[in-house]
């Protein structure tokens, strides 16, 4: 004899299974296998609410993605689809961050990423002139940004009242706290004729030089005690000589210091050598201390000023091919 309670339980179980199957079919897109849209329309449940997808397929992976980089594409796909602040998803910014991360993983200080904007500024500097304000900067001793070491004579910076020792607090309203020298230079340089606003903290006058043995009275204010000022400066073309000629006292030698190799270095060097020869120098000291490099072609030209023949340089690629 059948147990009526067991029969009713079995029938109820079959009804529940059937209901679940119908729900799954109703809420599943046949193309993706996920709750989504049916014929382009939202799925409405029996209680009147719209079905919410529990998962989305990863966007089709481009055919050009090489082995090993699929994870990068997958991460980008998930971020672009699921990140809670979609307005922050900038494909260019994410791609640049991925490149920076790859190069940092190499732990090679000679291999780094240079953004297009930074590269453009560097190329302008390598020509021996650039659009800027005409001020030299260095990292502040307390590492709180950068300070002006000196405004170059007859430049927009000097005419605008920029002083040696000024601390740069912001550039065009962007806080400069913690900036490196390179970051500051990249922000300050720009096209000739365009404005840039520096928020600076003056630290007093630099008119303290004088004759040895003469007194000077200083009234000082500590850094941070003066109110910051905004100074708007119109950028201009700034000449940046890479060669400095220095006489060595009480000798027949002259010193030529090359700060970097630009497109103008070879011409400037020839002029410097001729000046020393005209002054009676019998030898030249070539000072490359602190030179960060520059144009390879300029280094070859400089070497050729002193070498009469022979190979000056050659390149070897990663496969050992010599050129």
CORQUIZI-V456900 format. One record per pair of residues at least 4 apart in sequence whose C-alpha atoms are under 8 Angstrom apart, sorted by the first residue. I is the first residue (numbers start at 1). GAP is how many residues later the second one is. D is the distance in whole Angstrom. If there is no record, write none. Layout:
# CORQUIZI-V456900
I;GAP;D, I;GAP;D
This chain:
# CORQUIZI-V456900
2;4;8, 2;5;8, 3;4;6, 4;4;6, 5;4;6, 6;4;6, 7;4;6, 8;4;6, 9;4;6, 10;4;6, 11;4;6, 12;4;6, 13;4;6, 14;4;6, 15;4;6, 16;4;6, 17;4;6, 18;4;6, 19;4;6, 20;4;6, 21;4;6, 22;4;6, 23;4;6, 24;4;6, 26;12;8, 26;17;7, 27;7;8, 27;8;5, 27;9;7, 27;10;8, 27;11;8, 27;16;6, 27;24;7, 28;4;8, 28;5;6, 28;6;5, 28;7;4, 28;8;6, 28;9;8, 28;10;8, 29;4;5, 29;5;6, 29;6;6, 29;7;6, 29;8;6, 29;9;6, 30;4;8, 32;25;7, 34;19;7, 34;20;7, 34;21;6, 34;22;7, 35;16;7, 35;17;7, 35;18;5, 35;19;7, 35;20;8, 36;6;7, 36;7;7, 36;15;7, 36;16;7, 36;17;5, 37;4;5, 37;5;5, 37;6;6, 38;4;6, 38;5;6, 42;8;7, 42;9;7, 43;7;6, 43;8;5, 44;4;6, 44;5;6, 44;6;5, 44;7;6, 45;4;5, 45;5;6, 45;6;6, 58;16;7, 58;19;6, 58;20;7, 59;18;6, 61;4;7, 61;9;8, 61;12;7, 61;13;8, 65;4;6, 65;5;6, 65;8;8, 66;4;7, 69;4;7, 70;4;6, 71;4;6, 72;4;6, 72;26;8, 73;4;6, 74;4;6, 75;4;6, 76;4;6, 76;18;8, 77;4;6, 78;4;6, 78;5;7, 79;4;5, 79;10;8, 80;6;7, 80;9;6, 81;5;8, 82;4;8, 83;6;8, 85;4;8, 89;5;8, 90;4;6, 91;4;6, 92;4;6, 93;4;6, 94;4;6, 95;4;6, 96;4;6, 97;4;6, 98;4;6, 99;4;6, 99;14;7, 100;4;6, 100;12;7, 100;13;6, 101;4;6, 102;4;7, 103;4;7, 103;5;8, 103;8;7, 103;9;6, 103;10;7, 104;4;7, 104;8;8, 108;4;8, 114;4;6, 114;5;6, 115;4;6, 116;4;6, 117;4;6, 118;4;6, 118;68;6, 119;4;6, 120;4;6, 121;4;6, 121;9;8, 121;65;7, 121;68;7, 121;69;8, 122;4;6, 123;4;7, 124;4;7, 124;5;6, 124;6;5, 124;7;8, 125;4;6, 125;5;5, 125;115;8, 125;137;8, 126;135;7, 126;136;4, 126;137;6, 126;168;7, 126;169;7, 127;135;6, 127;136;5, 127;137;7, 128;111;6, 128;112;5, 128;113;6, 128;114;7, 128;134;6, 128;135;6, 128;136;6, 128;137;8, 129;108;6, 129;109;5, 129;110;4, 129;111;5, 130;59;8, 130;60;8, 130;106;8, 130;107;5, 130;108;5, 130;109;7, 130;110;8, 131;58;6, 131;59;5, 131;60;5, 131;61;5, 131;104;6, 131;105;5, 131;106;5, 131;107;6, 132;56;7, 132;57;4, 132;58;6, 132;59;7, 132;60;7, 132;103;5, 132;104;6, 132;105;6, 132;106;6, 133;22;7, 133;23;5, 133;24;5, 133;55;7, 133;56;7, 133;100;7, 133;101;7, 133;102;5, 133;103;6, 133;105;7, 134;17;6, 134;18;5, 134;21;5, 134;22;6, 134;23;6, 134;24;8, 134;104;6, 135;13;7, 135;14;8, 135;15;6, 135;16;4, 135;17;6, 135;22;6, 135;23;8, 136;12;6, 136;13;5, 136;14;5, 136;15;6, 136;16;7, 137;9;6, 137;10;6, 137;11;4, 137;12;5, 137;13;7, 137;44;7, 137;48;8, 138;8;6, 138;9;6, 138;10;7, 138;11;7, 138;43;6, 139;4;6, 139;5;8, 139;6;6, 139;7;4, 139;8;6, 139;41;7, 139;42;6, 140;4;6, 140;5;6, 140;6;5, 140;7;6, 140;27;8, 143;35;7, 144;33;6, 144;34;5, 144;35;8, 145;22;8, 145;23;7, 145;24;7, 145;31;6, 145;32;5, 145;33;5, 145;34;5, 145;35;6, 145;36;8, 146;21;6, 146;22;6, 146;30;8, 146;33;7, 146;34;7, 146;35;6, 146;38;7, 147;17;8, 147;18;6, 147;19;6, 147;20;4, 147;21;6, 148;14;8, 148;15;7, 148;16;5, 148;17;5, 148;18;5, 148;19;6, 148;20;7, 149;15;5, 149;16;6, 149;17;8, 150;13;7, 150;14;4, 150;15;7, 151;4;7, 151;6;6, 151;7;5, 151;11;7, 151;12;7, 151;13;7, 152;5;7, 152;6;7, 153;5;6, 154;4;6, 154;5;7, 155;4;6, 155;81;8, 155;83;8, 156;4;6, 156;77;6, 156;78;7, 156;79;7, 156;80;7, 157;4;7, 157;5;5, 157;76;7, 158;4;5, 158;5;7, 160;71;7, 160;72;8, 160;73;6, 162;4;7, 163;39;7, 163;42;8, 163;43;8, 164;42;7, 165;37;7, 165;38;6, 165;39;8, 165;41;8, 166;34;6, 166;35;6, 166;36;5, 166;37;6, 167;33;5, 167;34;5, 167;35;7, 167;36;8, 168;8;7, 168;30;7, 168;31;6, 168;32;5, 168;33;7, 169;6;6, 169;7;5, 169;8;6, 169;29;8, 169;30;5, 169;31;5, 169;32;7, 169;59;8, 170;4;5, 170;5;4, 170;6;5, 170;7;8, 170;28;6, 170;29;5, 170;30;7, 171;4;7, 171;5;7, 171;16;7, 171;17;7, 171;25;7, 171;26;6, 171;27;5, 171;28;6, 172;24;6, 172;25;5, 172;26;6, 172;27;8, 173;24;8, 173;25;8, 173;26;8, 176;8;7, 179;4;6, 179;5;6, 180;4;6, 181;4;6, 182;4;6, 183;4;6, 184;4;6, 185;4;6, 186;4;8, 188;8;7, 189;46;8, 190;4;7, 190;45;7, 191;44;7, 191;45;8, 192;42;8, 192;43;5, 192;44;5, 192;45;6, 193;41;6, 193;42;5, 193;43;6, 194;40;6, 194;41;6, 195;37;6, 195;38;6, 195;39;4, 195;40;6, 196;36;6, 196;37;5, 196;38;6, 196;39;7, 197;33;6, 197;34;5, 197;35;4, 197;36;6, 198;32;6, 198;33;5, 198;34;6, 198;35;8, 199;29;6, 199;30;6, 199;31;4, 199;32;6, 200;28;5, 200;29;6, 200;30;6, 200;31;8, 201;22;8, 201;23;7, 201;25;7, 201;26;7, 201;27;5, 201;28;7, 202;24;7, 202;26;7, 203;18;7, 203;19;7, 203;20;6, 203;23;7, 204;16;7, 204;17;7, 208;8;7, 210;4;7, 221;4;6, 221;5;8, 241;23;8, 241;24;8, 241;27;8, 242;16;6, 242;17;5, 242;18;6, 242;19;7, 242;20;7, 242;22;8, 242;23;6, 242;26;8, 243;13;7, 243;14;6, 243;15;5, 243;16;6, 243;22;7, 243;25;6, 243;26;6, 243;29;8, 244;12;6, 244;13;5, 244;14;7, 244;28;8, 245;9;7, 245;10;6, 245;11;5, 245;12;7, 245;27;6, 245;31;8, 246;8;6, 246;9;5, 246;10;6, 246;11;8, 247;6;7, 247;7;5, 247;8;6, 247;29;8, 248;4;8, 248;5;6, 248;6;5, 248;7;7, 252;28;7, 252;29;5, 252;30;5, 252;31;7, 253;28;5, 253;29;6, 253;30;5, 253;31;6, 253;32;7, 254;22;6, 254;27;6, 254;29;6, 254;30;5, 254;31;6, 255;29;6, 255;30;5, 255;31;6, 255;32;7, 256;13;8, 256;16;7, 256;17;8, 256;28;7, 256;29;6, 256;30;5, 256;31;6, 257;29;6, 257;30;5, 257;31;6, 257;32;8, 258;7;8, 258;28;8, 258;29;6, 258;30;6, 258;33;7, 259;29;7, 259;30;8, 259;31;7, 259;32;5, 259;33;8, 260;5;8, 260;31;5, 260;32;6, 260;33;5, 260;34;6, 261;4;6, 261;32;6, 261;33;5, 261;34;6, 261;35;8, 261;37;6, 261;38;6, 262;32;6, 262;33;6, 262;36;6, 263;32;7, 263;35;6, 264;4;6, 265;4;6, 265;33;7, 265;37;8, 266;4;6, 266;32;7, 266;35;6, 266;36;6, 267;4;6, 268;4;6, 269;4;6, 269;33;7, 270;4;6, 270;35;8, 271;4;6, 272;4;6, 273;4;6, 273;11;8, 274;4;6, 275;4;6, 276;4;6, 276;5;5, 277;4;5, 277;5;7, 294;4;8, 294;5;8, 295;4;7, 296;4;7, 297;4;6, 298;4;6, 299;4;6, 300;4;6, 300;12;7, 300;13;7, 301;4;7, 302;4;7, 303;4;6, 303;9;7, 304;4;7, 304;8;7, 314;8;7, 314;9;6, 315;7;6, 315;8;5, 316;4;6, 316;5;5, 316;6;4, 316;7;6, 317;4;5, 317;5;7
